[in-house]
Structures are given as C-alpha cells and as structure tokens.
Amino acid sequence: MAPLIGITGEYTDIELHQARFPAHVSMTTYVDAVRKAGGVPVILPISADPEAAVVLADRVDGVVIAGGIDIDPSAYGQSPEPEVEETQHDRDTSEFQLIRQLVERNRPTLAICRGVQSLNVALGGELRQHLDNHMQTELYNDTAHRALIEPNTRLAQITGTTELDVNSLHHQTISVPGERCVVVAHDDEGNIEAVEVDGADRVLGVQWHPELLRHRPAHLALFADLVSNSE
C-alpha cells in the first residue's frame, strides 16, 4: 500500500460559488510531486490544538512541511522589520507543534522553503528577516543559483551531487540554526540552503522548492526518498 503523505496547508480566503470563504489549501505542485514519487497526498489543516499534532504525527506515514507566508519574528525573539509580510500566529503554532512531534518520532519529513524555516524556529533557531534578490519568481521552475552541499551528508546521498542547481522563492533564511539542526548546504553567498536534524535522520529541510523542479531527477529524488522512507 502506498504511504500516506501529509502536506501542511495554508490558511487563506478563496473565491468560490460567487462568494468568499476561508479555506485550508495546498499548491497542486506539492500534491503532484508526492504523487509522482509514489505517495498518496493528504492536506493537513491548520490547528493550534496540540493534541491534533500528536494524532497527525501518529497517523500519517510522512509529511511535507510546505512553503508560504512569513513566520512571526516574535516566535524567535525578534521584532518585525519593515520587510516582513503577512504572518499567521495559528499557522506558526500548528506547524511548530507538528514538527516537534515529527522530530520526536523521526517521522519522514521534507520541509520546504518556509518549511525549513519553521523547522529551524520550532527547534529554537532564528531567521534573517529579509534578503534582497532572492525572490526570483520568474525562475520558479528553473535555475536561480546553486546549492553547495556538504559531502557525506544525507542530502548529498539523495541528490547524488554536492553542487545542485536550485530555484529561489524566498526573502528570509536561517540565521541561527536551531538545536540539533545541522547545516548541510549553502549558496555561493553563504546563505543556508538546507539542514538535517541530529538524532532524526529522516527529517530534512531545504530552502528551495524541489516540487517546482520535479522534472529534474535530483529534485524528484527528495520526494522519492520521503515516500520510500514512509513505506
């Protein structure tokens, strides 16, 4: 039986049936990447209830912590800088609680863009609140720069390389790694591009969007690894 892969949802208002409704949604690109890798995707709604995080971590076989809006800087002890955009306290709380449960269980987890930032903050780390010229939306499914991957890491093993062409759809990045977060990739400017978690070797986070590069084998391999570890 194919493993059930949870994808954390975004909370937003949508136009539907000639009206506007609040909704939990996921980009189809995450769903498509999980399916292409052989998993069965399911969207996980936002819930600030800590018991919900326990139940979800126990029930799903693996999880994608998806990208999205900014994390509230108060979560890592800072005041917001002018460049900080929309934040959602409930989403932050929901993801932090779920991530801690996933790490505790060493549940297969792939944290993407905001997701790796959420992973880092959930484990006590901090973010740099703004980077210029890293939100390159025109290159969403193409190369924006390269990630330099540390040899002999799980990420290097999965992708089969230590130099990976990646996209760049973010304006924040990890500045202070959280407890147990091990930096395993940088860009050419020294910005953190990926982390692994000490003692939870099935948890991995990347700053780029591999779901938008799933047409490239090294990026689809991240989802294939998630699915195979979830079986």
C-alpha positions in Angstrom: 0.0 0.0 0.0 1.3 3.4 -0.9 2.3 5.6 2.1 0.1 8.5 3.2 2.0 11.7 2.9 0.6 14.8 4.8 1.1 18.2 3.3 0.7 21.2 5.6 -2.0 23.5 4.4 -2.1 27.3 4.0 -5.0 29.3 5.5 -6.4 31.8 3.1 -9.7 33.2 1.7 -10.8 31.9 -1.7 -13.5 32.9 -4.2 -15.9 30.0 -4.5 -19.6 29.8 -5.7 -19.8 33.6 -6.1 -18.7 34.2 -2.5 -15.6 34.4 -0.5 -14.7 31.7 2.1 -11.9 30.9 4.5 -10.1 27.7 3.4 -7.2 25.4 4.1 -5.4 24.9 0.8 -2.3 23.4 -0.8 -0.5 24.2 -4.0 -1.1 21.4 -6.6 2.7 21.3 -7.2 3.2 19.6 -3.7 0.4 17.2 -4.4 1.8 16.4 -7.9 5.3 15.8 -6.6 4.1 13.4 -3.9 2.0 11.5 -6.4 4.9 11.4 -8.9 7.1 9.9 -6.2 4.5 7.2 -5.4 2.9 8.6 -2.3 -0.8 9.4 -1.6 -1.1 13.1 -0.6 -3.4 14.4 2.0 -3.7 18.1 3.0 -3.3 18.8 6.7 -5.4 21.7 8.1 -4.0 24.2 10.5 -4.9 23.5 14.1 -3.5 25.2 17.2 -4.7 22.2 19.3 -1.6 20.4 20.5 -3.5 17.1 20.6 -4.1 17.4 16.8 -0.3 17.5 16.2 0.1 14.2 18.2 -2.7 12.5 16.3 -1.4 13.6 12.9 2.2 12.6 13.6 1.0 9.2 14.6 -1.4 8.7 11.7 0.5 9.9 8.6 3.5 8.0 7.2 5.4 11.1 6.2 5.0 14.8 6.0 5.8 17.7 3.7 6.1 21.0 5.6 5.1 23.4 2.8 6.2 26.9 1.9 4.2 30.0 2.3 3.9 33.3 4.3 6.4 34.7 6.7 6.9 33.4 10.3 6.1 35.9 13.0 9.5 37.1 14.3 8.2 37.1 17.9 8.5 33.3 17.6 12.3 33.6 17.6 12.5 36.6 19.9 12.7 39.5 17.4 10.6 42.5 16.5 9.4 42.6 12.8 11.5 44.5 10.4 9.7 46.6 7.7 10.2 43.9 5.0 8.2 41.3 7.0 5.0 40.5 5.2 1.8 38.6 6.2 2.1 36.3 9.2 -0.4 33.9 10.9 0.1 33.0 14.5 -2.1 29.9 14.3 -0.2 28.5 11.4 3.1 29.1 13.2 1.8 27.4 16.3 0.3 24.5 14.4 3.5 23.8 12.4 5.8 24.1 15.4 3.8 21.6 17.4 3.6 19.2 14.5 7.3 19.5 13.7 8.3 18.7 17.3 6.2 15.6 17.2 7.7 14.5 13.9 11.2 15.0 15.1 10.5 13.2 18.3 9.2 10.2 16.2 11.8 10.6 13.5 8.9 10.5 11.1 10.0 11.0 7.4 9.7 14.7 6.8 10.6 17.1 4.0 10.5 20.8 5.0 10.4 23.2 2.0 11.2 26.9 2.0 9.1 28.4 4.8 9.0 24.8 6.0 12.7 24.6 6.7 12.5 28.0 8.4 9.6 26.6 10.5 11.6 23.5 11.3 14.5 25.7 12.5 12.4 28.0 14.6 10.5 25.1 16.1 13.8 23.7 17.3 14.9 27.1 18.8 16.7 28.7 15.9 16.4 32.2 14.4 15.8 33.7 10.9 17.3 36.6 9.0 14.1 38.6 8.2 15.0 39.8 4.7 17.3 39.0 1.8 17.4 41.1 -1.3 17.2 39.5 -4.7 16.2 36.0 -3.6 12.5 36.1 -4.6 13.1 35.2 -8.2 9.6 34.2 -9.2 10.3 34.3 -12.9 12.7 31.4 -12.4 10.2 29.3 -10.4 10.9 26.1 -12.3 14.5 27.0 -13.4 17.9 27.7 -12.0 18.4 30.8 -9.9 21.7 29.8 -8.3 23.4 26.7 -6.9 23.4 25.0 -3.5 26.7 23.7 -2.3 26.0 20.5 -0.4 28.4 19.1 2.2 29.8 15.7 1.1 28.9 12.6 3.1 25.5 14.0 4.1 22.1 12.5 3.6 21.2 15.4 1.2 24.3 14.6 -0.9 23.4 10.9 -1.0 19.8 11.6 -2.0 20.6 14.1 -4.8 23.8 12.4 -5.9 25.8 15.6 -6.0 27.5 18.3 -3.9 26.5 21.1 -6.4 22.9 21.4 -7.2 21.1 24.0 -9.3 18.1 25.3 -7.4 15.4 27.9 -7.7 14.9 30.8 -5.2 11.4 31.9 -4.0 12.1 33.3 -0.5 13.1 36.6 1.1 14.1 35.1 4.5 16.6 32.5 5.6 18.0 30.7 8.6 20.5 32.8 10.5 21.0 30.8 13.8 20.5 27.1 13.5 18.1 25.5 16.0 19.1 22.9 18.5 20.0 19.6 16.6 19.8 21.4 13.2 22.9 20.6 11.2 23.6 22.9 8.2 24.4 20.8 5.2 24.2 23.2 2.3 24.9 26.9 1.5 24.5 29.1 -1.6 27.5 30.9 -3.1 26.9 33.9 -0.7 27.0 31.7 2.4 23.2 31.7 3.0 21.9 28.4 4.5 20.2 26.2 1.9 19.5 23.0 3.8 19.6 21.4 7.2 19.4 17.9 8.6 18.4 17.1 12.2 20.8 15.3 14.6 19.2 12.2 16.0 16.3 12.3 13.5 17.9 11.2 10.3 14.7 11.0 8.3 13.9 14.8 8.8 15.4 17.1 6.1 14.8 20.7 5.2 15.7 22.6 2.0 15.3 26.4 1.3 14.4 26.0 -2.3 11.3 24.5 -3.9 12.0 21.0 -5.3 8.3 20.4 -6.1 8.7 23.1 -8.8 11.8 21.3 -10.1 10.3 17.8 -10.0 11.1 17.5 -13.7 14.8 17.2 -12.7 15.7 13.8 -11.2 17.8 15.2 -8.3 14.9 17.2 -7.0 12.2 14.5 -7.5 14.6 12.3 -5.6 13.8 14.3 -2.4 10.2 13.2 -2.7 11.1 9.7 -3.7 13.3 9.4 -0.6 10.5 10.8 1.6 8.0 8.2 0.1 10.3 5.2 0.3 11.2 6.0 3.9 7.5 6.3 4.7 6.6 2.8 3.5 
